[in-house]
């Protein structure tokens, strides 16, 4: 005969596997977090995005203007805290 399962909270958690590590958050997500901030940045940078991406060897295939702008900023330096 088998033993009764441990239904306490601690017993339930013992059988669980540890959660996978959370991915490192992108520091630019906070900088471009709001629509108002992202929209203003993209609109100001749009005329120069293609040239900067080409200069920095950033692949633009299938990426939005915001993703390209984040990649340009990421290669240029970290956001100011």
HTML snippet that shows the backbone in 3Dmol.js (N, CA, C, O; Angstrom):
<script src="https://3Dmol.org/build/3Dmol-min.js"></script>
<div id="view" style="width:600px;height:400px;position:relative"></div>
<script>
const pdb = `
ATOM      1  N   UNK A   1       0.843  -1.171   0.000  1.00  0.00           N
ATOM      2  CA  UNK A   1       0.000   0.000   0.000  1.00  0.00           C
ATOM      3  C   UNK A   1       0.893   1.240   0.000  1.00  0.00           C
ATOM      4  O   UNK A   1       1.876   1.296   0.738  1.00  0.00           O
ATOM      5  N   UNK A   2       0.555   2.229  -0.822  1.00  0.00           N
ATOM      6  CA  UNK A   2       1.371   3.447  -0.911  1.00  0.00           C
ATOM      7  C   UNK A   2       0.948   4.430   0.173  1.00  0.00           C
ATOM      8  O   UNK A   2      -0.150   4.349   0.723  1.00  0.00           O
ATOM      9  N   UNK A   3       1.850   5.357   0.460  1.00  0.00           N
ATOM     10  CA  UNK A   3       1.535   6.361   1.477  1.00  0.00           C
ATOM     11  C   UNK A   3       0.662   7.450   0.861  1.00  0.00           C
ATOM     12  O   UNK A   3       0.673   7.671  -0.350  1.00  0.00           O
ATOM     13  N   UNK A   4      -0.067   8.098   1.697  1.00  0.00           N
ATOM     14  CA  UNK A   4      -0.942   9.181   1.235  1.00  0.00           C
ATOM     15  C   UNK A   4      -0.089  10.367   0.782  1.00  0.00           C
ATOM     16  O   UNK A   4       0.947  10.644   1.386  1.00  0.00           O
ATOM     17  N   UNK A   5      -0.503  11.058  -0.253  1.00  0.00           N
ATOM     18  CA  UNK A   5       0.276  12.204  -0.725  1.00  0.00           C
ATOM     19  C   UNK A   5       0.255  13.325   0.310  1.00  0.00           C
ATOM     20  O   UNK A   5      -0.730  13.519   1.022  1.00  0.00           O
ATOM     21  N   UNK A   6       1.354  14.050   0.374  1.00  0.00           N
ATOM     22  CA  UNK A   6       1.464  15.202   1.276  1.00  0.00           C
ATOM     23  C   UNK A   6       0.761  16.384   0.625  1.00  0.00           C
ATOM     24  O   UNK A   6       1.241  16.919  -0.375  1.00  0.00           O
ATOM     25  N   UNK A   7      -0.357  16.788   1.177  1.00  0.00           N
ATOM     26  CA  UNK A   7      -1.155  17.859   0.575  1.00  0.00           C
ATOM     27  C   UNK A   7      -0.853  19.237   1.165  1.00  0.00           C
ATOM     28  O   UNK A   7      -1.535  20.212   0.848  1.00  0.00           O
ATOM     29  N   UNK A   8       0.140  19.318   1.998  1.00  0.00           N
ATOM     30  CA  UNK A   8       0.472  20.621   2.558  1.00  0.00           C
ATOM     31  C   UNK A   8       1.146  21.477   1.486  1.00  0.00           C
ATOM     32  O   UNK A   8       1.587  20.963   0.458  1.00  0.00           O
ATOM     33  N   UNK A   9       1.219  22.732   1.722  1.00  0.00           N
ATOM     34  CA  UNK A   9       1.831  23.656   0.775  1.00  0.00           C
ATOM     35  C   UNK A   9       3.294  23.282   0.526  1.00  0.00           C
ATOM     36  O   UNK A   9       3.747  23.277  -0.619  1.00  0.00           O
ATOM     37  N   UNK A  10       4.008  22.980   1.556  1.00  0.00           N
ATOM     38  CA  UNK A  10       5.412  22.635   1.428  1.00  0.00           C
ATOM     39  C   UNK A  10       5.586  21.355   0.605  1.00  0.00           C
ATOM     40  O   UNK A  10       6.485  21.273  -0.232  1.00  0.00           O
ATOM     41  N   UNK A  11       4.735  20.366   0.838  1.00  0.00           N
ATOM     42  CA  UNK A  11       4.811  19.128   0.096  1.00  0.00           C
ATOM     43  C   UNK A  11       4.537  19.339  -1.391  1.00  0.00           C
ATOM     44  O   UNK A  11       5.141  18.685  -2.240  1.00  0.00           O
ATOM     45  N   UNK A  12       3.644  20.235  -1.689  1.00  0.00           N
ATOM     46  CA  UNK A  12       3.322  20.532  -3.088  1.00  0.00           C
ATOM     47  C   UNK A  12       4.519  21.158  -3.797  1.00  0.00           C
ATOM     48  O   UNK A  12       4.812  20.817  -4.943  1.00  0.00           O
ATOM     49  N   UNK A  13       5.201  22.062  -3.128  1.00  0.00           N
ATOM     50  CA  UNK A  13       6.313  22.761  -3.750  1.00  0.00           C
ATOM     51  C   UNK A  13       7.570  21.904  -3.878  1.00  0.00           C
ATOM     52  O   UNK A  13       8.433  22.215  -4.698  1.00  0.00           O
ATOM     53  N   UNK A  14       7.694  20.851  -3.106  1.00  0.00           N
ATOM     54  CA  UNK A  14       8.892  20.015  -3.157  1.00  0.00           C
ATOM     55  C   UNK A  14       9.062  19.342  -4.506  1.00  0.00           C
ATOM     56  O   UNK A  14      10.194  19.150  -4.950  1.00  0.00           O
ATOM     57  N   UNK A  15       7.998  18.986  -5.160  1.00  0.00           N
ATOM     58  CA  UNK A  15       8.085  18.278  -6.422  1.00  0.00           C
ATOM     59  C   UNK A  15       8.270  19.181  -7.627  1.00  0.00           C
ATOM     60  O   UNK A  15       8.467  18.686  -8.737  1.00  0.00           O
ATOM     61  N   UNK A  16       8.212  20.463  -7.444  1.00  0.00           N
ATOM     62  CA  UNK A  16       8.313  21.390  -8.566  1.00  0.00           C
ATOM     63  C   UNK A  16       9.760  21.597  -8.966  1.00  0.00           C
ATOM     64  O   UNK A  16      10.665  21.551  -8.132  1.00  0.00           O
ATOM     65  N   UNK A  17       9.961  21.821 -10.225  1.00  0.00           N
ATOM     66  CA  UNK A  17      11.299  22.138 -10.712  1.00  0.00           C
ATOM     67  C   UNK A  17      11.495  23.646 -10.613  1.00  0.00           C
ATOM     68  O   UNK A  17      10.527  24.400 -10.711  1.00  0.00           O
ATOM     69  N   UNK A  18      12.720  24.093 -10.423  1.00  0.00           N
ATOM     70  CA  UNK A  18      12.945  25.534 -10.336  1.00  0.00           C
ATOM     71  C   UNK A  18      12.606  26.218 -11.659  1.00  0.00           C
ATOM     72  O   UNK A  18      12.781  25.646 -12.735  1.00  0.00           O
ATOM     73  N   UNK A  19      12.129  27.420 -11.558  1.00  0.00           N
ATOM     74  CA  UNK A  19      11.769  28.185 -12.752  1.00  0.00           C
ATOM     75  C   UNK A  19      13.025  28.543 -13.531  1.00  0.00           C
ATOM     76  O   UNK A  19      14.098  28.737 -12.959  1.00  0.00           O
ATOM     77  N   UNK A  20      12.872  28.625 -14.829  1.00  0.00           N
ATOM     78  CA  UNK A  20      13.995  29.024 -15.677  1.00  0.00           C
ATOM     79  C   UNK A  20      14.359  30.472 -15.365  1.00  0.00           C
ATOM     80  O   UNK A  20      13.513  31.273 -14.967  1.00  0.00           O
ATOM     81  N   UNK A  21      15.630  30.784 -15.555  1.00  0.00           N
ATOM     82  CA  UNK A  21      16.069  32.149 -15.292  1.00  0.00           C
ATOM     83  C   UNK A  21      15.347  33.114 -16.210  1.00  0.00           C
ATOM     84  O   UNK A  21      15.177  32.857 -17.401  1.00  0.00           O
ATOM     85  N   UNK A  22      14.930  34.213 -15.644  1.00  0.00           N
ATOM     86  CA  UNK A  22      14.266  35.230 -16.440  1.00  0.00           C
ATOM     87  C   UNK A  22      15.293  35.884 -17.360  1.00  0.00           C
ATOM     88  O   UNK A  22      16.431  36.117 -16.952  1.00  0.00           O
ATOM     89  N   UNK A  23      14.901  36.181 -18.590  1.00  0.00           N
ATOM     90  CA  UNK A  23      15.845  36.827 -19.490  1.00  0.00           C
ATOM     91  C   UNK A  23      16.223  38.216 -18.968  1.00  0.00           C
ATOM     92  O   UNK A  23      15.432  38.883 -18.301  1.00  0.00           O
ATOM     93  N   UNK A  24      17.418  38.622 -19.281  1.00  0.00           N
ATOM     94  CA  UNK A  24      17.880  39.936 -18.848  1.00  0.00           C
ATOM     95  C   UNK A  24      17.056  41.006 -19.545  1.00  0.00           C
ATOM     96  O   UNK A  24      16.948  40.997 -20.771  1.00  0.00           O
ATOM     97  N   UNK A  25      16.475  41.923 -18.790  1.00  0.00           N
ATOM     98  CA  UNK A  25      15.654  42.955 -19.431  1.00  0.00           C
ATOM     99  C   UNK A  25      16.505  43.894 -20.279  1.00  0.00           C
ATOM    100  O   UNK A  25      17.641  44.215 -19.931  1.00  0.00           O
ATOM    101  N   UNK A  26      15.941  44.316 -21.375  1.00  0.00           N
ATOM    102  CA  UNK A  26      16.619  45.248 -22.269  1.00  0.00           C
ATOM    103  C   UNK A  26      16.530  46.649 -21.650  1.00  0.00           C
ATOM    104  O   UNK A  26      15.426  47.136 -21.409  1.00  0.00           O
ATOM    105  N   UNK A  27      17.670  47.307 -21.388  1.00  0.00           N
ATOM    106  CA  UNK A  27      17.606  48.637 -20.768  1.00  0.00           C
ATOM    107  C   UNK A  27      16.904  49.662 -21.648  1.00  0.00           C
ATOM    108  O   UNK A  27      16.435  50.684 -21.146  1.00  0.00           O
ATOM    109  N   UNK A  28      16.824  49.409 -22.941  1.00  0.00           N
ATOM    110  CA  UNK A  28      16.155  50.361 -23.832  1.00  0.00           C
ATOM    111  C   UNK A  28      14.641  50.250 -23.755  1.00  0.00           C
ATOM    112  O   UNK A  28      13.936  51.157 -24.198  1.00  0.00           O
ATOM    113  N   UNK A  29      14.120  49.143 -23.195  1.00  0.00           N
ATOM    114  CA  UNK A  29      12.674  49.028 -23.044  1.00  0.00           C
ATOM    115  C   UNK A  29      12.129  50.107 -22.112  1.00  0.00           C
ATOM    116  O   UNK A  29      11.035  50.624 -22.335  1.00  0.00           O
ATOM    117  N   UNK A  30      12.882  50.448 -21.075  1.00  0.00           N
ATOM    118  CA  UNK A  30      12.448  51.508 -20.174  1.00  0.00           C
ATOM    119  C   UNK A  30      12.536  52.864 -20.862  1.00  0.00           C
ATOM    120  O   UNK A  30      11.679  53.723 -20.656  1.00  0.00           O
ATOM    121  N   UNK A  31      13.561  53.058 -21.672  1.00  0.00           N
ATOM    122  CA  UNK A  31      13.758  54.338 -22.367  1.00  0.00           C
ATOM    123  C   UNK A  31      12.667  54.572 -23.405  1.00  0.00           C
ATOM    124  O   UNK A  31      12.185  55.693 -23.563  1.00  0.00           O
ATOM    125  N   UNK A  32      12.278  53.506 -24.114  1.00  0.00           N
ATOM    126  CA  UNK A  32      11.233  53.607 -25.126  1.00  0.00           C
ATOM    127  C   UNK A  32       9.925  53.021 -24.611  1.00  0.00           C
ATOM    128  O   UNK A  32       9.087  52.592 -25.404  1.00  0.00           O
ATOM    129  N   UNK A  33       9.739  52.997 -23.294  1.00  0.00           N
ATOM    130  CA  UNK A  33       8.603  52.335 -22.681  1.00  0.00           C
ATOM    131  C   UNK A  33       7.249  52.909 -23.035  1.00  0.00           C
ATOM    132  O   UNK A  33       6.297  52.158 -23.250  1.00  0.00           O
ATOM    133  N   UNK A  34       7.145  54.205 -23.097  1.00  0.00           N
ATOM    134  CA  UNK A  34       5.843  54.798 -23.386  1.00  0.00           C
ATOM    135  C   UNK A  34       5.705  55.091 -24.874  1.00  0.00           C
ATOM    136  O   UNK A  34       6.695  55.321 -25.569  1.00  0.00           O
ATOM    137  N   UNK A  35       4.491  55.080 -25.341  1.00  0.00           N
ATOM    138  CA  UNK A  35       4.226  55.359 -26.749  1.00  0.00           C
ATOM    139  C   UNK A  35       4.678  56.771 -27.102  1.00  0.00           C
ATOM    140  O   UNK A  35       5.245  56.997 -28.171  1.00  0.00           O
ATOM    141  N   UNK A  36       4.430  57.712 -26.210  1.00  0.00           N
ATOM    142  CA  UNK A  36       4.774  59.104 -26.487  1.00  0.00           C
ATOM    143  C   UNK A  36       6.276  59.269 -26.690  1.00  0.00           C
ATOM    144  O   UNK A  36       6.705  59.985 -27.594  1.00  0.00           O
ATOM    145  N   UNK A  37       7.074  58.612 -25.855  1.00  0.00           N
ATOM    146  CA  UNK A  37       8.521  58.715 -25.958  1.00  0.00           C
ATOM    147  C   UNK A  37       9.028  57.997 -27.204  1.00  0.00           C
ATOM    148  O   UNK A  37       9.855  58.536 -27.939  1.00  0.00           O
ATOM    149  N   UNK A  38       8.540  56.794 -27.442  1.00  0.00           N
ATOM    150  CA  UNK A  38       9.001  56.014 -28.591  1.00  0.00           C
ATOM    151  C   UNK A  38       8.619  56.693 -29.903  1.00  0.00           C
ATOM    152  O   UNK A  38       9.420  56.749 -30.836  1.00  0.00           O
ATOM    153  N   UNK A  39       7.404  57.202 -29.969  1.00  0.00           N
ATOM    154  CA  UNK A  39       6.926  57.844 -31.194  1.00  0.00           C
ATOM    155  C   UNK A  39       7.769  59.079 -31.511  1.00  0.00           C
ATOM    156  O   UNK A  39       8.154  59.290 -32.661  1.00  0.00           O
ATOM    157  N   UNK A  40       8.052  59.885 -30.504  1.00  0.00           N
ATOM    158  CA  UNK A  40       8.861  61.087 -30.719  1.00  0.00           C
ATOM    159  C   UNK A  40      10.268  60.724 -31.178  1.00  0.00           C
ATOM    160  O   UNK A  40      10.801  61.348 -32.097  1.00  0.00           O
ATOM    161  N   UNK A  41      10.869  59.727 -30.551  1.00  0.00           N
ATOM    162  CA  UNK A  41      12.226  59.322 -30.917  1.00  0.00           C
ATOM    163  C   UNK A  41      12.275  58.771 -32.346  1.00  0.00           C
ATOM    164  O   UNK A  41      13.170  59.117 -33.118  1.00  0.00           O
ATOM    165  N   UNK A  42      11.324  57.925 -32.691  1.00  0.00           N
ATOM    166  CA  UNK A  42      11.305  57.333 -34.034  1.00  0.00           C
ATOM    167  C   UNK A  42      11.078  58.409 -35.079  1.00  0.00           C
ATOM    168  O   UNK A  42      11.740  58.402 -36.117  1.00  0.00           O
ATOM    169  N   UNK A  43      10.158  59.335 -34.833  1.00  0.00           N
ATOM    170  CA  UNK A  43       9.881  60.391 -35.804  1.00  0.00           C
ATOM    171  C   UNK A  43      11.094  61.284 -36.031  1.00  0.00           C
ATOM    172  O   UNK A  43      11.350  61.706 -37.158  1.00  0.00           O
ATOM    173  N   UNK A  44      11.837  61.573 -34.979  1.00  0.00           N
ATOM    174  CA  UNK A  44      13.026  62.410 -35.132  1.00  0.00           C
ATOM    175  C   UNK A  44      14.146  61.671 -35.860  1.00  0.00           C
ATOM    176  O   UNK A  44      14.893  62.277 -36.627  1.00  0.00           O
ATOM    177  N   UNK A  45      14.263  60.374 -35.624  1.00  0.00           N
ATOM    178  CA  UNK A  45      15.377  59.609 -36.172  1.00  0.00           C
ATOM    179  C   UNK A  45      15.084  58.975 -37.529  1.00  0.00           C
ATOM    180  O   UNK A  45      16.011  58.535 -38.209  1.00  0.00           O
ATOM    181  N   UNK A  46      13.826  58.918 -37.934  1.00  0.00           N
ATOM    182  CA  UNK A  46      13.450  58.187 -39.146  1.00  0.00           C
ATOM    183  C   UNK A  46      14.274  58.576 -40.381  1.00  0.00           C
ATOM    184  O   UNK A  46      14.681  57.677 -41.117  1.00  0.00           O
ATOM    185  N   UNK A  47      14.544  59.854 -40.650  1.00  0.00           N
ATOM    186  CA  UNK A  47      15.326  60.184 -41.855  1.00  0.00           C
ATOM    187  C   UNK A  47      16.752  59.615 -41.837  1.00  0.00           C
ATOM    188  O   UNK A  47      17.362  59.440 -42.891  1.00  0.00           O
ATOM    189  N   UNK A  48      17.274  59.331 -40.658  1.00  0.00           N
ATOM    190  CA  UNK A  48      18.665  58.884 -40.539  1.00  0.00           C
ATOM    191  C   UNK A  48      18.808  57.397 -40.222  1.00  0.00           C
ATOM    192  O   UNK A  48      19.925  56.881 -40.194  1.00  0.00           O
ATOM    193  N   UNK A  49      17.701  56.706 -39.984  1.00  0.00           N
ATOM    194  CA  UNK A  49      17.773  55.314 -39.537  1.00  0.00           C
ATOM    195  C   UNK A  49      18.480  54.400 -40.535  1.00  0.00           C
ATOM    196  O   UNK A  49      19.349  53.620 -40.145  1.00  0.00           O
ATOM    197  N   UNK A  50      18.125  54.483 -41.794  1.00  0.00           N
ATOM    198  CA  UNK A  50      18.714  53.585 -42.785  1.00  0.00           C
ATOM    199  C   UNK A  50      20.220  53.803 -42.892  1.00  0.00           C
ATOM    200  O   UNK A  50      20.988  52.842 -42.948  1.00  0.00           O
ATOM    201  N   UNK A  51      20.642  55.070 -42.918  1.00  0.00           N
ATOM    202  CA  UNK A  51      22.076  55.368 -43.013  1.00  0.00           C
ATOM    203  C   UNK A  51      22.834  54.875 -41.789  1.00  0.00           C
ATOM    204  O   UNK A  51      23.912  54.294 -41.917  1.00  0.00           O
ATOM    205  N   UNK A  52      22.273  55.106 -40.594  1.00  0.00           N
ATOM    206  CA  UNK A  52      22.944  54.666 -39.363  1.00  0.00           C
ATOM    207  C   UNK A  52      22.995  53.148 -39.273  1.00  0.00           C
ATOM    208  O   UNK A  52      24.011  52.584 -38.867  1.00  0.00           O
ATOM    209  N   UNK A  53      21.912  52.488 -39.646  1.00  0.00           N
ATOM    210  CA  UNK A  53      21.890  51.024 -39.601  1.00  0.00           C
ATOM    211  C   UNK A  53      22.927  50.459 -40.572  1.00  0.00           C
ATOM    212  O   UNK A  53      23.609  49.484 -40.257  1.00  0.00           O
ATOM    213  N   UNK A  54      23.043  51.063 -41.733  1.00  0.00           N
ATOM    214  CA  UNK A  54      24.031  50.611 -42.711  1.00  0.00           C
ATOM    215  C   UNK A  54      25.440  50.850 -42.174  1.00  0.00           C
ATOM    216  O   UNK A  54      26.308  49.987 -42.303  1.00  0.00           O
ATOM    217  N   UNK A  55      25.670  52.012 -41.575  1.00  0.00           N
ATOM    218  CA  UNK A  55      26.992  52.353 -41.043  1.00  0.00           C
ATOM    219  C   UNK A  55      27.397  51.413 -39.909  1.00  0.00           C
ATOM    220  O   UNK A  55      28.569  51.054 -39.788  1.00  0.00           O
ATOM    221  N   UNK A  56      26.430  51.010 -39.078  1.00  0.00           N
ATOM    222  CA  UNK A  56      26.709  50.147 -37.933  1.00  0.00           C
ATOM    223  C   UNK A  56      26.532  48.658 -38.241  1.00  0.00           C
ATOM    224  O   UNK A  56      26.623  47.823 -37.342  1.00  0.00           O
ATOM    225  N   UNK A  57      26.281  48.326 -39.508  1.00  0.00           N
ATOM    226  CA  UNK A  57      26.085  46.934 -39.942  1.00  0.00           C
ATOM    227  C   UNK A  57      24.953  46.245 -39.180  1.00  0.00           C
ATOM    228  O   UNK A  57      25.115  45.127 -38.690  1.00  0.00           O
ATOM    229  N   UNK A  58      23.816  46.915 -39.085  1.00  0.00           N
ATOM    230  CA  UNK A  58      22.636  46.372 -38.415  1.00  0.00           C
ATOM    231  C   UNK A  58      21.682  45.843 -39.468  1.00  0.00           C
ATOM    232  O   UNK A  58      21.346  46.542 -40.424  1.00  0.00           O
ATOM    233  N   UNK A  59      21.246  44.601 -39.289  1.00  0.00           N
ATOM    234  CA  UNK A  59      20.303  43.989 -40.219  1.00  0.00           C
ATOM    235  C   UNK A  59      18.918  44.601 -39.993  1.00  0.00           C
ATOM    236  O   UNK A  59      18.394  44.554 -38.880  1.00  0.00           O
ATOM    237  N   UNK A  60      18.332  45.168 -41.031  1.00  0.00           N
ATOM    238  CA  UNK A  60      17.027  45.823 -40.909  1.00  0.00           C
ATOM    239  C   UNK A  60      15.894  44.999 -41.506  1.00  0.00           C
ATOM    240  O   UNK A  60      14.740  45.426 -41.479  1.00  0.00           O
ATOM    241  N   UNK A  61      16.206  43.836 -42.039  1.00  0.00           N
ATOM    242  CA  UNK A  61      15.204  43.005 -42.700  1.00  0.00           C
ATOM    243  C   UNK A  61      14.104  42.589 -41.727  1.00  0.00           C
ATOM    244  O   UNK A  61      14.368  41.918 -40.729  1.00  0.00           O
ATOM    245  N   UNK A  62      12.881  42.988 -42.022  1.00  0.00           N
ATOM    246  CA  UNK A  62      11.730  42.579 -41.228  1.00  0.00           C
ATOM    247  C   UNK A  62      11.607  43.263 -39.879  1.00  0.00           C
ATOM    248  O   UNK A  62      10.809  42.826 -39.050  1.00  0.00           O
ATOM    249  N   UNK A  63      12.366  44.315 -39.630  1.00  0.00           N
ATOM    250  CA  UNK A  63      12.309  45.008 -38.337  1.00  0.00           C
ATOM    251  C   UNK A  63      11.538  46.317 -38.477  1.00  0.00           C
ATOM    252  O   UNK A  63      11.560  46.966 -39.523  1.00  0.00           O
ATOM    253  N   UNK A  64      10.860  46.683 -37.399  1.00  0.00           N
ATOM    254  CA  UNK A  64      10.156  47.958 -37.387  1.00  0.00           C
ATOM    255  C   UNK A  64      11.154  49.086 -37.149  1.00  0.00           C
ATOM    256  O   UNK A  64      12.302  48.845 -36.774  1.00  0.00           O
ATOM    257  N   UNK A  65      10.709  50.309 -37.369  1.00  0.00           N
ATOM    258  CA  UNK A  65      11.576  51.465 -37.120  1.00  0.00           C
ATOM    259  C   UNK A  65      12.020  51.513 -35.659  1.00  0.00           C
ATOM    260  O   UNK A  65      13.156  51.885 -35.369  1.00  0.00           O
ATOM    261  N   UNK A  66      11.135  51.141 -34.747  1.00  0.00           N
ATOM    262  CA  UNK A  66      11.477  51.148 -33.331  1.00  0.00           C
ATOM    263  C   UNK A  66      12.559  50.119 -33.025  1.00  0.00           C
ATOM    264  O   UNK A  66      13.490  50.407 -32.273  1.00  0.00           O
ATOM    265  N   UNK A  67      12.447  48.921 -33.599  1.00  0.00           N
ATOM    266  CA  UNK A  67      13.464  47.898 -33.381  1.00  0.00           C
ATOM    267  C   UNK A  67      14.813  48.317 -33.949  1.00  0.00           C
ATOM    268  O   UNK A  67      15.851  48.055 -33.342  1.00  0.00           O
ATOM    269  N   UNK A  68      14.804  48.963 -35.104  1.00  0.00           N
ATOM    270  CA  UNK A  68      16.052  49.451 -35.693  1.00  0.00           C
ATOM    271  C   UNK A  68      16.641  50.546 -34.823  1.00  0.00           C
ATOM    272  O   UNK A  68      17.850  50.569 -34.596  1.00  0.00           O
ATOM    273  N   UNK A  69      15.808  51.454 -34.330  1.00  0.00           N
ATOM    274  CA  UNK A  69      16.288  52.532 -33.477  1.00  0.00           C
ATOM    275  C   UNK A  69      16.879  51.978 -32.185  1.00  0.00           C
ATOM    276  O   UNK A  69      17.911  52.469 -31.726  1.00  0.00           O
ATOM    277  N   UNK A  70      16.244  50.961 -31.585  1.00  0.00           N
ATOM    278  CA  UNK A  70      16.796  50.329 -30.382  1.00  0.00           C
ATOM    279  C   UNK A  70      18.155  49.707 -30.681  1.00  0.00           C
ATOM    280  O   UNK A  70      19.075  49.804 -29.869  1.00  0.00           O
ATOM    281  N   UNK A  71      18.285  49.066 -31.848  1.00  0.00           N
ATOM    282  CA  UNK A  71      19.567  48.450 -32.211  1.00  0.00           C
ATOM    283  C   UNK A  71      20.634  49.507 -32.416  1.00  0.00           C
ATOM    284  O   UNK A  71      21.783  49.309 -32.021  1.00  0.00           O
ATOM    285  N   UNK A  72      20.275  50.629 -33.028  1.00  0.00           N
ATOM    286  CA  UNK A  72      21.239  51.720 -33.214  1.00  0.00           C
ATOM    287  C   UNK A  72      21.679  52.266 -31.871  1.00  0.00           C
ATOM    288  O   UNK A  72      22.872  52.468 -31.644  1.00  0.00           O
ATOM    289  N   UNK A  73      20.730  52.508 -30.976  1.00  0.00           N
ATOM    290  CA  UNK A  73      21.077  53.019 -29.644  1.00  0.00           C
ATOM    291  C   UNK A  73      21.886  52.003 -28.860  1.00  0.00           C
ATOM    292  O   UNK A  73      22.799  52.378 -28.124  1.00  0.00           O
ATOM    293  N   UNK A  74      21.566  50.715 -29.004  1.00  0.00           N
ATOM    294  CA  UNK A  74      22.272  49.676 -28.266  1.00  0.00           C
ATOM    295  C   UNK A  74      23.738  49.578 -28.691  1.00  0.00           C
ATOM    296  O   UNK A  74      24.601  49.277 -27.866  1.00  0.00           O
ATOM    297  N   UNK A  75      24.024  49.826 -29.955  1.00  0.00           N
ATOM    298  CA  UNK A  75      25.408  49.783 -30.405  1.00  0.00           C
ATOM    299  C   UNK A  75      26.137  51.083 -30.118  1.00  0.00           C
ATOM    300  O   UNK A  75      27.367  51.128 -30.138  1.00  0.00           O
ATOM    301  N   UNK A  76      25.380  52.142 -29.849  1.00  0.00           N
ATOM    302  CA  UNK A  76      26.000  53.450 -29.599  1.00  0.00           C
ATOM    303  C   UNK A  76      26.328  53.678 -28.130  1.00  0.00           C
ATOM    304  O   UNK A  76      27.190  54.502 -27.824  1.00  0.00           O
ATOM    305  N   UNK A  77      25.674  52.980 -27.219  1.00  0.00           N
ATOM    306  CA  UNK A  77      25.927  53.168 -25.798  1.00  0.00           C
ATOM    307  C   UNK A  77      24.722  52.835 -24.963  1.00  0.00           C
ATOM    308  O   UNK A  77      23.663  52.511 -25.499  1.00  0.00           O
ATOM    309  N   UNK A  78      24.866  52.910 -23.655  1.00  0.00           N
ATOM    310  CA  UNK A  78      23.785  52.591 -22.720  1.00  0.00           C
ATOM    311  C   UNK A  78      22.929  53.816 -22.439  1.00  0.00           C
ATOM    312  O   UNK A  78      23.415  54.942 -22.543  1.00  0.00           O
ATOM    313  N   UNK A  79      21.673  53.619 -22.086  1.00  0.00           N
ATOM    314  CA  UNK A  79      20.815  54.764 -21.749  1.00  0.00           C
ATOM    315  C   UNK A  79      21.315  55.461 -20.492  1.00  0.00           C
ATOM    316  O   UNK A  79      21.890  54.838 -19.600  1.00  0.00           O
ATOM    317  N   UNK A  80      21.088  56.737 -20.447  1.00  0.00           N
ATOM    318  CA  UNK A  80      21.484  57.530 -19.271  1.00  0.00           C
ATOM    319  C   UNK A  80      20.469  57.313 -18.171  1.00  0.00           C
ATOM    320  O   UNK A  80      19.264  57.420 -18.396  1.00  0.00           O
ATOM    321  N   UNK A  81      20.957  57.007 -16.976  1.00  0.00           N
ATOM    322  CA  UNK A  81      20.069  56.723 -15.831  1.00  0.00           C
ATOM    323  C   UNK A  81      19.580  58.005 -15.199  1.00  0.00           C
ATOM    324  O   UNK A  81      18.826  57.965 -14.227  1.00  0.00           O
TER     325      UNK A  81
END
`;
const viewer = $3Dmol.createViewer("view");
viewer.addModel(pdb, "pdb");
viewer.setStyle({}, {cartoon: {color: "spectrum"}});
viewer.zoomTo();
viewer.render();
</script>
